[in-house]
Amino acid sequence: MFDKSTRRIIVCGLFLMSYTEMATAADIVATEAFCHDWFGQSAHAAPMTLSNTNIIVNTVTLDGHPSGWIFRTDQVPPSCKGKRGQITVLVAIGTDARIKGLSVIAHREDPQYFRRFKKSFFSQFTEIRADDTAVKIDAVTRATLSSRAIIRDVMEGAKNVIALPEVAAQLNSLNKGG
């Protein structure tokens, strides 16, 4: 029916399609898990509809009320790379425009250097305003390129998310008591 090379192409295509679906399902599970960690057990994350952009942001609601946003740094500009490539970080921003938490979900950095990242590095981001231009976050010694990439990715990505018209409108509405 099909020659050997055609069968190989079909099998590879089917594998890639199933891998993409698994990655998407894994992304949803990770987003929901961290959503609960950062916003509470009854919080729910859903993709936000954005106009004129390919940025992907999830809106978080808690008991039916807006509670914040979650985004992956590889889905929001800028795309910063560590020593070995993109470091993907899941970031949560509250309705006060402050970072609620973050978690590295993928990287290709050298394990001996990446193990240097401790909770104290990541906790530096908590409660920082997403639009703070004077923030000082200490890099990790002997993992400087990776830590600088994470700092830039998280801070500039968060600034870009809160500047999105749909997010900025919600922030203004919520901060005015609306």
C-alpha positions in Angstrom: 0.0 0.0 0.0 2.7 2.6 1.1 6.4 2.3 0.5 8.7 2.2 3.5 9.6 5.9 3.5 6.0 7.0 3.2 5.1 4.7 6.2 7.9 6.3 8.2 6.7 9.8 7.4 3.1 8.9 8.4 4.3 7.2 11.7 6.5 10.3 12.5 3.6 12.6 11.8 1.2 10.7 14.0 3.8 10.6 16.8 4.3 14.4 16.5 0.6 15.0 16.6 0.2 12.8 19.7 3.2 14.4 21.3 1.8 17.9 20.7 -1.5 16.8 22.3 0.3 15.3 25.3 2.4 18.5 25.7 -0.7 20.6 25.6 -2.4 18.4 28.2 0.7 18.5 30.4 0.7 22.3 30.1 -2.9 22.5 31.2 -2.3 20.2 34.2 0.8 22.2 35.2 -1.0 25.5 34.8 -3.9 24.3 37.0 -1.7 22.8 39.6 0.3 26.0 40.0 -2.9 28.1 39.8 -4.1 26.2 42.9 -0.7 26.7 44.7 -0.6 30.4 44.0 -4.3 31.5 44.1 -6.1 28.8 46.2 -7.8 25.4 45.6 -11.0 26.9 44.1 -9.1 29.0 41.6 -9.4 28.2 37.9 -7.2 29.2 34.9 -8.6 29.6 31.4 -7.0 30.9 28.2 -7.6 34.6 27.7 -8.8 35.8 24.4 -6.4 38.5 23.2 -6.8 40.7 20.2 -4.1 41.3 17.6 -1.4 39.1 19.3 -0.1 35.6 19.5 0.7 35.9 23.2 -0.8 33.2 25.4 -2.0 34.2 28.8 -4.4 32.5 31.2 -6.9 34.4 33.3 -7.3 33.2 36.8 -10.7 33.4 38.6 -11.4 32.7 42.2 -15.1 32.1 43.1 -16.1 33.7 39.8 -14.0 36.9 40.4 -10.8 37.9 38.6 -7.8 36.9 40.6 -4.8 37.3 38.2 -3.0 35.9 35.3 -0.6 33.0 34.5 1.8 32.9 31.6 4.7 30.9 30.3 7.8 32.9 29.5 8.3 31.1 26.2 4.8 32.3 25.1 5.3 36.0 25.9 8.1 38.2 24.6 11.0 38.6 25.0 12.4 35.2 24.3 15.5 35.0 26.5 17.9 32.2 26.4 20.2 30.8 29.1 23.5 29.2 28.2 21.9 26.2 26.4 18.6 27.6 25.2 15.2 28.7 26.3 14.3 28.4 30.0 10.5 28.1 30.4 9.1 29.6 33.5 5.4 29.6 34.6 4.6 33.0 36.2 1.6 34.1 38.2 0.6 37.8 38.5 -2.2 38.9 40.9 -4.7 41.7 40.2 -2.5 44.0 42.2 0.1 43.6 39.4 2.5 41.8 41.8 4.2 38.5 41.0 2.6 35.8 43.1 5.0 33.0 42.2 7.0 31.3 39.5 8.3 27.8 38.6 10.7 26.6 36.0 8.9 24.0 33.9 11.6 23.3 31.2 15.2 24.0 30.5 18.3 22.6 28.8 20.9 24.1 31.1 23.8 22.1 32.5 22.4 20.2 35.5 25.5 20.9 37.7 24.9 24.7 37.3 21.1 24.6 37.4 21.1 22.7 40.7 22.5 25.9 42.2 19.1 27.5 41.9 17.5 27.4 45.3 14.1 28.6 46.6 15.8 31.8 47.8 16.5 32.8 44.2 12.9 32.3 43.1 11.4 33.9 46.3 13.1 37.2 45.3 10.4 37.7 42.7 7.4 37.3 45.0 5.4 40.5 45.6 7.5 42.5 43.1 5.3 44.7 40.9 5.4 43.5 37.4 6.1 47.0 36.1 8.9 47.8 38.7 11.9 49.1 36.7 14.2 49.5 39.7 13.9 45.9 40.9 17.2 44.3 42.1 17.2 40.5 42.0 20.5 38.8 42.8 21.8 36.4 40.1 23.1 32.9 41.1 26.9 32.6 41.3 28.2 30.1 38.7 24.8 30.1 37.0 24.9 33.7 35.9 23.7 33.4 32.3 20.8 31.2 33.4 19.8 33.4 36.3 20.0 36.6 34.2 17.9 34.9 31.5 15.2 34.0 34.1 15.3 37.5 35.6 14.9 39.2 32.2 12.2 36.7 31.0 10.1 36.9 34.1 10.3 40.7 34.6 10.0 41.8 31.0 7.3 39.1 30.3 5.3 40.2 33.3 5.6 43.9 32.2 4.4 42.9 28.7 1.4 40.9 30.2 0.1 43.8 32.3 0.5 46.1 29.4 -1.8 44.0 27.2 -5.0 46.1 26.6 -7.2 43.3 28.0 -5.1 42.9 31.2 -4.5 46.7 31.7 -8.3 47.3 31.4 -9.0 44.7 34.1 -6.2 46.1 36.3 -7.6 49.6 36.0 -11.2 48.4 36.6 -10.2 46.4 39.7 -8.0 49.1 41.1 -10.8 51.6 40.8 -13.1 49.3 42.7 -15.1 48.3 39.6 
